[in-house]
Structure formats: C-alpha cells, structure tokens
Amino acid sequence: MEIEIISQDNQELVFRIEGVEVSLVNALRRIVMVEVPTLAIEEVLFLKNEARIFDEALAHRLGMVPLTTDLEAITPRGECDCGDHCSRCSVSLTLKGKGPKTLYSGDLESSDPQVKPVLDTIPLVKLQKGEEVELEAIAQLGTGIEHAKWQPTTTCAYKNYPQITIDQDKCEACGLCAQQCPRGVYFFDEKENKIQVVDLENCSMCRTCSKDCPNQAITVEGLGDKFIFRIESDGSLPPWEILTTACDILFQKAEKILDYL
Amino acid sequence: MIPIRCLSCGKVVSAYFDEYQKRVQDGEDSKKVLDDLGLKRYCCRRMLISHVEVW
C-alpha cells in the first residue's frame, strides 16, 4: 500500500492511496463519517427563554455548533460510571444575554478552556428589546451513527484514480475534447497540434470526451486499486487525527474478531 | 434565521452569513464574496444565496 499526500491543512486532507481494494477504503470512509467521536451539545437546561424561538429549536441550533475536541481528555458517555453527566464525561457551556442583540456562538462561555466553538460568528438567537435568554448546555462525546451533529467530517469521499488513454493513431487533434471537458482536464497545444492531459486528477470520469470524440480515440477508466481520498473536517478535530482515530477503531474491530478464534 | 449548517454536506455556513450579507449589500459581486469565504460547493453556496432573513 502506498499513500501520497496531495494537500493538507487544518480543514482538509487529500491523498492518493494505491494498492488497496474498495472494501478497505470504503470501510475507512464509513468509520470516519459515523464512528469517530466528537463533542457536541447534547442537553440544554433553560433557566430563561423569552426569545421568540422555541426552547427545542434553540437547543437544536446549539447542537449543530462544532466544538473543538480533545479525545484524550473526555470519557465517552457510555463508559463513564456517573450515570448522567459529570466533569469527566461532559463540558458545560453557558449562554446569557439580554436584547436587543443577536447572540453568537462566541458568546458561549465554556467551563473548559480547551473546549470552545470552532467558529465564533455562528448566529444562535435574535433577541428583541428586553428579551432575555439564560441557559446551560452540556456537551458530550458521541458518534455520527447516533446523530449527524457528532460527525467529525463534512465531506468524506474517495474516487477511483482516473486513467485517460488517447490512441494517437486515431486522434486527429480536432481539439473537441478540450472544448467539451467540463473539468479542464485537457489542453489543446496548437503549436504541436496535440492534445495534452494537464489536470488528470480533476477528471470526474463523466466520459464526455470519449463520447464526443469523432474517432473514438479516447478511453477513460477508473483504476481499481488506486484512489483519491478527501477528508474535510468541520473543525472539531484536525483531519489527520480523524483518519488515525478511524484506523485505530478499525484495528480494534479486527482484534475483537481475533479474540473469538 | 439561517440554518447553522449546509443542509446537504454539513459545512457550517451560518458563520459567514453576516459578512456575506454586508458585502453584497455594499455592492460586491456575490460570486466573488462566496469564493472569498471558501464556500466552493454549490450546496453551501445556495444556502447563502437563497436565504431570506425574515425576523
């Protein structure tokens, strides 16, 4: 198996992976999406809500706010012996404000300085003059299999690595493929009178080029053992940590099977 | 109020709405603003383009 990173930052990780089957890559994708835990607000205690928004609607909005997560520091809900929530398995955030104003995610005050909203500019509730809101929100670890608010990724997808072959005996260098391709994969070099593939990895394998080619000179295929994998994080965990945690989870699953043998 | 996340992909789009609205009102091209804000997928872009703030 070979892995080559195409681009990486705090938001997104893109890499080529070669010499693996779809089954393994897809297992990783599914674990990344629904089994890697993150923090999200699970319970909201309203002390006061005079705003026009209903309690449950505001609680739902709070749940969708991504929170920075330290997986080492917090115990998952099911594994804590407190039965409800305690400082080991939860983080408390408070929101308080009096109108006229809009309360943003940045107004949430966290009991743990490590845990805070990823973005401070998410509008939560609008307050008219004199209206007051006061609440305590309990954030806990969970997985995307329970609720999408615990999904650590926004996009997590792979595609087969494209392979484009141009039969030079058939190609008449008409340039139609370069014109038709919606992804800018081809470049028609007028000096050399030749078609060049300039952006292979952007190819979505729509096959517009091979369908439109008057001489059927182009074949587009997806390689069965090479993929481009993209993980985009919602900010709660860095993408490389999401991937390594997913690998750990897959490893633990395999170990469980071995235990029975 | 604008939904916190994109309904299709889950990206947090509401965090950019205030800036988007202000810049578009000031006469900037909304395509350029969306590109600046890093919203590249059409699912996220329609969230901001089509939202009408009622209350």
HADDOCK unambig.tbl for C-alpha pairs under 7 A between the chains (distance, minus, plus):
assign (segid A and resid 61 and name CA) (segid B and resid 4 and name CA) 6.63 0.50 0.50
assign (segid A and resid 64 and name CA) (segid B and resid 4 and name CA) 6.58 0.50 0.50
assign (segid A and resid 119 and name CA) (segid B and resid 15 and name CA) 6.81 0.50 0.50
assign (segid A and resid 121 and name CA) (segid B and resid 15 and name CA) 4.73 0.50 0.50
assign (segid A and resid 122 and name CA) (segid B and resid 4 and name CA) 6.93 0.50 0.50
assign (segid A and resid 122 and name CA) (segid B and resid 14 and name CA) 5.54 0.50 0.50
assign (segid A and resid 122 and name CA) (segid B and resid 15 and name CA) 4.11 0.50 0.50
assign (segid A and resid 123 and name CA) (segid B and resid 14 and name CA) 6.80 0.50 0.50
assign (segid A and resid 123 and name CA) (segid B and resid 15 and name CA) 6.86 0.50 0.50
assign (segid A and resid 154 and name CA) (segid B and resid 9 and name CA) 5.59 0.50 0.50
assign (segid A and resid 154 and name CA) (segid B and resid 10 and name CA) 5.15 0.50 0.50
assign (segid A and resid 154 and name CA) (segid B and resid 11 and name CA) 5.52 0.50 0.50
assign (segid A and resid 155 and name CA) (segid B and resid 9 and name CA) 6.42 0.50 0.50
assign (segid A and resid 234 and name CA) (segid B and resid 11 and name CA) 6.41 0.50 0.50
